[in-house]
Amino acid sequence: MSLDTHRRSTDPHGAVDAATLARARWTLMGLFGLLGIVVSSWLSRLPSVREQLGLDTGELGVVLLVGACGSLVTVTLAGPALARFGGLRTLHAATVGFVAAFALLSVGVALGSLPLVAAGIFLNGASFALNNVPLNVESAGIERRMGRTVIPQFHACFSIGALAGTLVGAACSWGGVSAAAQYAASIVVILVWRLVAVPHVVLDTRLSPAGPTDVVERVSARLRLRSALSAWRERRTLMLGLVVMSAALSEGAANDWLAIAVVDGFGRTEAVGALVFGVFVGSMTVFRIAGTGLIDKHGRVRVLRWSGLVSILGLALFGLAPRLELAAVGVALWGFGAALAIPIGIAAASDDPLRAAGRVSVVSAFSSMASLAAPPLLGLVAEVVGARTALTLIIAGLVVSVAVAGQAEREPVVRTGRARSDDDGGHDVPAQRHLEGAPA
């Protein structure tokens, strides 16, 4: 086999025509938006779910932790699964998981069955993690091919979708549509949208239906699987995990506690708390769309450090401000600072296309750990010092993120010469590793 043939068959950064790339980009943005809709539309009906199951707020919080556990369990397996089966099969498996999860949620809520609802929440969290890794790997592949920063735009679509999903949930509640009926309708939307969209977004992790067949392809698949399993031993990947963890903690804490902190800390209504939370989501979304040029101009490391410092300033202002108006300015700064950290961490973990699946899986696991631990821990602290003061504790994680931001520096081009194949009688097979900076 010629080297050119080898490159075409194994290079995950191979040539893609402009039309295919554009279609993949916009379709992938749609899938990120759908993910936001799926997450927020069902969460927006939690008061109905709580009432239907006869739970108090504390008991509901424990049930919701089941979803975080499902995500944490699955995200550790998502990288190896992606390396072994490819993005297309992994995303289709996630589609099946989402459909099954919403079926369990719909039936469980209709029957008032806590076990069915808990099973649906667990499966939903697991499917989210299985879906999240290939989506992020594919977004990094599109960014490499385009030659400029676009990953934050995909995450902005998730935020826009989350806002849309909240409005869908509110409209269904206002219109008297039961949570069970809304979840059942979600099944159709998820199934049709994903079956149409998924085949067009998989560019970097596509395998043939029968799997790798020739010698070089088998070696490449084996290397990807091995790298997915070994990513947990890489210092840089673990440091990037800390960056993503602090960012997920910052964003997740705002989702869970910001509105409550406004209500309790300033004695305002729930509507005002929701409005201030909207300031956070809006500022984060706007900066994810508009701030990509900063990364291209100033580099990942500098922008990541600026982001951490701005978030620290915003959180401190929110926690110490004597008036709500000043605290809202702090919330806006907090949102600006939170916008780009996770996309930068994902991009840095994806520098090497052959190792992207395992590395993204690792940093996503750190994000899941933050989602699992943060809500109850912040809740316990809030019981003692108040939610507004408890949120300022996130500053400690942001300080760590700023300290290790240098790990987001782009990896240099590394080319390796030979790889051995046991299936080829021990003959050497050319293997080339394309890292950030390699030509598109």
N, C-alpha and C positions, 0 to 999 in steps of 0.2 A: 504493500500500500504506500502511495506517495505521501509526502509530508503535507501537501496541500489537501489531499483527500482526508487525511487525519484531522487537519484543522477544521475542515467543514463538518466532520462528523462528531467531533468532541468539544470544540470550542464553544462554551456557553455564551460567548460574546461575539458570535459569528455574524456575518452580514445579514441585515434584514432591510427590505425595501422600505422607503419612506411611508408609503400608504399603510403597510402592515404595522409599522411602528406607531404611526399616529392613531390607528384604530385600537391598537393594544393600549396605548396611553389613555385615551378617553374612555374606553370600556373598563379599564382598571379603576379609573376615577369613579365610574358608576358603581363598581363593586364595593369600593370603600364607602361611598355614600349609602349603599344598601346596608352595609354592615352597621353604620351609624343609626339608620332607621330601625333595623332589627333590634339593636341593643336598647335604644331609648324608648321605642314604642311600647315594649312590654314592661319596661321599668316604670313608665309613666302611669301604668294601671296598678301599681303595687297597693295603693289604698283599697281598691276593689278586691284584690287578691287577699289582702289581710283580713278584710271583712268576711269574705266567702269562706276562708279557712278558720275563722274565729281565733286569730292570733293577736297578741299584743305586739308592740313595736320591737321589744327586745327579742321575742321569739322569731319574728320575721327576720331580724338581723342575723340570727343564727342560721336560719334556713338559707338566706342569701349567701352565706359563707360556703355553702355546698357548691355553688357555682365557681367560686374562686378555687376550691379544691379540685374540681374537675379541670379547670384551666391549668393549674399547676401540674397535675398528673400528666396531662396530654402534651403540654408544651415541651417537656423533656423528651418526648418521643417524636415530636413533629419534624425535627431536623433529620434524624435517621430515616423516617418514613419518606420525607421529601427526597432525600438522596437515593433511596432504594426504589421508589415507585414513580418519582417524577411529580411535577406540579399538577398536571392534569388529573391524575388519579387521586392525588391528595385533596385537591379542591372539590372533586366530585364526592369523595368520602365525607368531607365537611358539609356538603350540601345535604347528603343523606342524614347526617347528624342533626343539622338545623331543623329539617323537616320532622324528624322523629321527636326532637325536643319540644317543638311547638305543638305537636300532636299531644304529647304527654301533658303539657301545660294547659292546653285547651280542655282536654277531658278531665284533668285533675281539678281545675278550677270549677268546671261545671258540676262535678260530683262532690266538691268540697273535700277531696282526698289529698291529705298532706303528703303521703308517700309518692303519689304520682307527680305532684307538683315538684317535690324535692328531686325526683329522678329527672324531670324535665329541666330543672335548673342546672343540675350536674351535667347533663348531656349538652345543654346549651353552652356552658362554660368550656367544656371539652372541645366542642365543635368550633368555638371562637378561637381557641388556641391553635387547633389544627389548621384552621383557615388563615390565621394571622401570619404565620411564618412564610408560606408560599407567596402570599400577597406582597409582603415586604421584600422578599427576595426578587420577585418579578419587578417591583417598582424600582429597586436598585439596578436591575438589568436595563430597564428603560432609561434610567438616568445616565448610565454609562454610555449607552448608544447615542443619546442626545448630546452628550458632552457638556451639559450644564445642570445645575441643581434643580430638580423637580420633585424630589420625594416629599418635601413639606406640603406641596399642593395636594398630594394624595391624602395626607392626614387632614388637610383642611376640608376635603370632601367628606371625610368621616365626621368632622365637627358639624358641617352643614347638614349632613344626613341625620345626625343626632338631634339637631334643632327641629328638622322636619318631622322626625319620629315623635318628638315630644308634642308637636302640634297635632299630629295624627291621633295620638293617645287622648289629648285634651278634647279634640273634636268628637271622637267616639264616645268619650265619657259624657260630654255635653249632649250628644244626640241619643243617649240611652242605649248605645251598643254595649253589650256585655263584654267583659274581658275575654271570656271563653270564645265568643264569636269573633272578636278581633284577632285572637291568636290563631283561630282556624283560617281566617282570611289571609293572615300572614304566610301560612304554608304555601298557598298558591303563588303569592308574590315572590317568595324566596325561590321556589322551585323553578318557575318559568324564567325569572330574571337570570338566575345563575346558570341554568342549562344553556341559555342563549349566549351569555357573556363569557363564561369561563374558557371555552376553547380559543377565544381570540386574545386572551391576555397572557397565555403561557408561552414565553419565548425562551427563557433561560433554563427551564427545568423540564423540557419535554423529552420523553423517551418514546420509542416506538411501541406499539401495542404489545408486541411480543417481548419487549425488553431489549437490552443491548445484545447484539448478535456477533459482531466481529470482534477480533481480539482486542483492538485498541479501545472500542467502546466498553468492553467488559472491564478492562483495566481502569478506565475513567470512572465508571460507576462504582467500582470497588474503592477507588481513592476517595470519591465523594462520601461514601458511606463511612469509611474509616475516619475521614476528617470530621464528619458530623459527630462521631462518638468521642473523638479526641479533643474537641473544642473546649471541653470543660477543664482541660489542663493548660490552656493558653492564658498567660498572664494578661496580655492585652485584651483578650475577649472578656475576661472577668472584670477588668477595670471598666470596659465599656458597659458591662452589665450594671456596675455601680452608677454610671451616668444615667442609664435608662431607668434604673430603679428609683433614683432620686426624682427624675422627671415624672415617672408614673405616680410616685407618692405625692408630688406637688399637684399634678392634675387630678388624681383620684380623690385627694383630700378636699379639693375645691368642689368636686362633684358631690361628695357625701355630706360635707359639713359647712360649706360657705353660707348657704341660705339660712341654716340654723344659727350660725354664728352671728349673722346680721340681726335675726329676730331676737336672740337672747342677749347679745352684746349691746344693741342699741335700742331695744324695746320697740322694734318696728313690726309691721304686719308681715304675714307670709308672702303677700304680693310684692312687697318691697324687697324682701330677701331673694325672691325669684328674679327680680329685676337686676339686683346687684350680681347675682350669679350669671345673668345674661351678659353683663359687662365683661365678666371673665371669659366666657365662651366667645363672645364677639371679638374681643381684643386678640385672643389666641388665634381665632380663625383668620382674621384680617392679616395678622402678621405671618401666618403660615403661607398665605397667598403672596403677600407683598415682600416678605423678607428673604426670599430665596436668592435675590441678587447680592445680598450681603455676604452669603456664604461663598459665592463665586468670586466676589471682590476681595474679601478679607480672610477667607479660609475657615475651615471647620473649627479649629482650636480657638481662634480669637472670638468667633461668634458664640461658641459654646461658653466661653468664660464670661463674655458680656451678658449672655442670657442668664447665667447663674447669678451674676451680680444684680441685674435688674430685678429678678425674682426675689432675691434677698431684700432689696430695698422695698419692693412692693409689699412683701409679707410683713416686714417690720412696720411699715406705714399703716397697713391695715390693722395690725395688732395694737399699735400705740396711739392711733389717731383719736382725738377727743370728739370728733364729729363724723357723722356718716359720710358727708360729702368728701372729706379728706380721705376717709377709708376707701371710698369708691375709686379715688385716684390710685391708691395703693393696689386695689384689685386689678385695675387696668394694667398697671406695670407688672403685676404678678402674671397676668395672662400673656403679655408681650414676652416676658422672660421664659414662660413655659412652652411657647409655641414651637421652637425649633430643636429643643434638646433631644427628644425621642427620634425625630427624623434624622438628625445628625448621627446619633448612636447607631441607628439601623444602617445608614449609608456606610459608616466606618466598619461595621461588622461585615459588610458585603463587598469590601474591596476586592477580595479574591473570589471570583465566581465559583470556583470549585469547592471552596470552603464556606460559602455564604450560608447554605442551609443549616449547617451545624452551628455556626456562630450566631446567626439570627435566632435560632432556637434557644441558645444559651441566654442571650440578652433578653429575650422574651420571657424566659423563666424568671429572671430577676424582676421583671415588670409584674409578673403574676404573684411573686412573693410579696411585693409591695401591696398589691391589691388584696392579698389574703390577710396580711398582718396589720395594715394601717387602720382600717375602719374600727375594729374593736379596741386597738391600743389608743387611738385618738379619742374614742368614746370614753374610755376609762379616765384619761387625763382631763377630758372636758367635764366630767362629773365633779372634779375637784377644783379646777381653775377656770372653767368656762371654755366654750368652744373657740372663741376668738383667740384667747391666749394659747390654747392647745395647738392651733394651727401654726403659730410661730415656731413650734418645735421643728417644723419641716426645714427651717433654715439650716439645721445641722446637716441634713442630707445634701442640701444645695452647696454647702461649703465643701463637702467631699467631692461633689461633681466638679466644682471649679478646680479643686486640687488635682484631679486626675484627667482634666480635659485634654492634656497633651497626648493622651492615648488615641484621640480621634484623628491624629495626623494621618494623612494618606500613606498607605503602605507603598514602598518602592516597587518598581518592576523587578520581578524575580523570574528567571527562566531556568527550568531544570531540564536536564538533557535526556535521561533515560528512565524508564520504569519497567520493572520486571513483571512478567505475567506467568503465574504457575500453570495457567491453562494452555500456555503456548510452549510448554516444555522448557520454561526458564529462559526463553529468548528475550532479549531487550526490545522494548517497544518505545518509540518516541513519545514523550509526554511533555506538554508545555503548559505552564501555569500563567494565566493572564491576570495581572493585578491592576489596580488603579494606575492609570497613566499609559497603559497599553493602547495601541491604536484601535479605534472602533472597527 
